[in-house]
């Protein structure tokens, strides 16, 4: 038994708390996977073209036809949110790379940081223009080119923060406490 704010907490209560934490983790994981699937298949899940303007249906309230309404240019808001999820979700992958490199280290850290060094060695705009030229025209290819240029910065920030926090005393205490 341990105490929590002066009250005795039984082993049963501690097990129930652990079960609730595991349930929350499972729910969060399922929602995260659903969000990634939504981002991957966003082109097929959008009911309307997120960039198509229809000024005759501008600023409509939510309805069966447009569940989240329309914006000032008549674009469907649900389609725009689904399409925007793709850019938002994929932009977090640079942070995930930095977290993994900082936490695990080793060969993964060495390889990914050398790749980021190569990306940072070139001037950003010139590198983005070269990638966009290789991929061809279009807004999606321009976004990919900018993502390739900017990921090393965010990855290195996440890595350095992970390395700094990894050595904090409260982390070691939490590991020792189980």
C-alpha positions in Angstrom: 0.0 0.0 0.0 1.1 3.5 -0.6 -0.3 6.9 0.3 -1.9 9.4 -2.0 -2.7 12.8 -0.4 -2.8 11.2 3.0 -5.2 8.4 2.0 -4.2 4.7 1.7 -4.3 3.4 -1.8 -4.8 -0.4 -2.1 -3.0 -2.6 -4.6 -6.4 -3.1 -6.3 -6.8 0.7 -6.8 -3.3 0.8 -8.2 -4.2 -2.0 -10.7 -7.4 -0.2 -11.7 -5.4 3.0 -12.4 -2.9 1.0 -14.5 -5.8 -0.5 -16.5 -7.3 2.9 -17.1 -4.0 4.2 -18.3 -3.6 1.3 -20.7 -7.1 1.8 -21.9 -6.5 5.5 -22.6 -3.2 4.6 -24.4 -5.1 2.1 -26.6 -7.8 4.6 -27.4 -5.2 7.3 -28.2 -3.2 4.8 -30.4 -6.4 3.9 -32.3 -7.2 7.5 -32.9 -3.7 8.3 -34.0 -3.7 5.4 -36.5 -7.1 6.6 -37.8 -5.7 10.1 -38.2 -2.7 8.8 -40.2 -5.0 6.7 -42.4 -7.2 9.7 -43.0 -4.1 11.7 -44.0 -2.8 9.0 -46.3 -6.1 8.5 -48.1 -7.2 12.1 -47.9 -7.4 12.5 -51.7 -10.0 9.6 -51.8 -11.9 10.7 -48.7 -12.6 14.3 -49.6 -16.2 14.7 -50.7 -15.4 17.8 -52.8 -12.2 19.3 -54.3 -10.8 21.3 -51.4 -9.5 24.0 -53.8 -12.5 24.3 -56.1 -14.3 27.7 -55.6 -18.0 28.1 -55.9 -18.9 31.7 -55.0 -22.6 30.9 -55.3 -22.4 28.7 -52.2 -20.1 30.9 -50.2 -20.5 31.0 -46.4 -23.1 28.3 -46.2 -24.0 26.9 -42.8 -23.4 23.3 -42.0 -25.8 21.0 -43.9 -26.1 17.5 -45.2 -24.4 18.6 -48.4 -21.6 20.4 -46.6 -21.3 19.0 -43.0 -18.9 21.7 -41.9 -20.3 24.5 -44.1 -18.3 26.5 -46.7 -15.8 29.3 -46.5 -15.9 32.7 -48.1 -15.0 31.3 -51.5 -17.6 28.5 -51.4 -15.0 25.7 -50.7 -16.2 22.8 -48.6 -14.7 23.0 -45.2 -14.7 19.3 -44.5 -12.7 18.6 -47.6 -10.3 21.4 -46.6 -9.8 20.0 -43.1 -9.2 16.5 -44.4 -6.7 17.8 -47.0 -5.0 19.9 -44.4 -4.6 16.9 -42.1 -2.3 15.4 -44.6 0.2 18.3 -44.5 -0.1 18.5 -40.7 0.4 14.8 -40.0 3.3 14.4 -42.4 5.1 17.5 -41.1 5.2 15.8 -37.7 7.4 13.0 -39.0 10.5 15.2 -38.8 9.8 15.5 -35.1 9.3 11.8 -34.7 12.7 11.2 -36.5 14.3 13.6 -34.1 12.7 12.0 -31.0 13.8 8.5 -32.1 17.3 9.6 -32.9 17.7 11.4 -29.5 16.1 8.6 -27.5 17.6 5.5 -29.1 20.9 7.0 -30.5 23.2 4.5 -32.2 23.3 3.8 -35.9 19.9 5.3 -36.5 21.0 8.6 -35.0 24.3 8.6 -36.9 22.6 7.9 -40.3 19.7 10.3 -39.9 21.9 13.1 -38.7 24.3 12.7 -41.6 21.4 12.8 -44.0 20.2 16.0 -42.3 23.7 17.4 -42.6 23.6 16.8 -46.4 20.2 18.5 -46.6 21.5 21.5 -44.5 24.7 21.8 -46.6 22.8 23.3 -49.5 21.1 26.7 -49.5 17.4 26.1 -48.7 15.7 27.9 -51.6 18.1 26.5 -54.2 17.7 23.0 -52.9 13.9 23.3 -52.9 13.9 24.7 -56.4 16.1 21.7 -57.6 13.8 19.2 -55.9 10.7 20.9 -57.4 12.3 20.9 -60.8 13.0 17.1 -60.5 9.5 16.3 -59.3 7.8 18.6 -61.8 5.3 21.4 -61.4 2.3 21.6 -59.0 1.5 22.7 -55.5 1.9 19.2 -54.1 5.5 18.9 -55.5 6.3 22.4 -54.2 5.1 21.3 -50.7 7.2 18.1 -50.9 10.3 20.2 -51.9 9.8 22.5 -49.0 9.3 19.6 -46.6 12.5 18.0 -47.8 14.4 21.2 -47.2 12.9 22.0 -43.8 12.7 18.6 -42.0 16.3 18.6 -40.8 15.8 21.8 -38.7 12.8 20.4 -36.8 14.4 17.0 -36.5 17.5 18.5 -34.9 15.5 20.6 -32.5 13.5 17.5 -31.4 16.7 15.5 -31.1 18.5 18.1 -28.9 15.4 18.5 -26.6 15.2 14.7 -26.3 18.8 14.4 -25.4 18.6 17.2 -22.8 15.4 15.8 -21.2 16.7 12.2 -21.3 19.4 13.0 -18.7 17.2 14.9 -16.3 17.0 13.5 -12.7 13.2 13.1 -12.8 13.5 10.8 -15.8 16.0 8.6 -14.0 13.7 8.6 -11.0 10.7 7.6 -13.1 12.7 4.8 -14.7 13.8 3.5 -11.2 10.2 3.8 -10.0 9.0 1.6 -12.8 
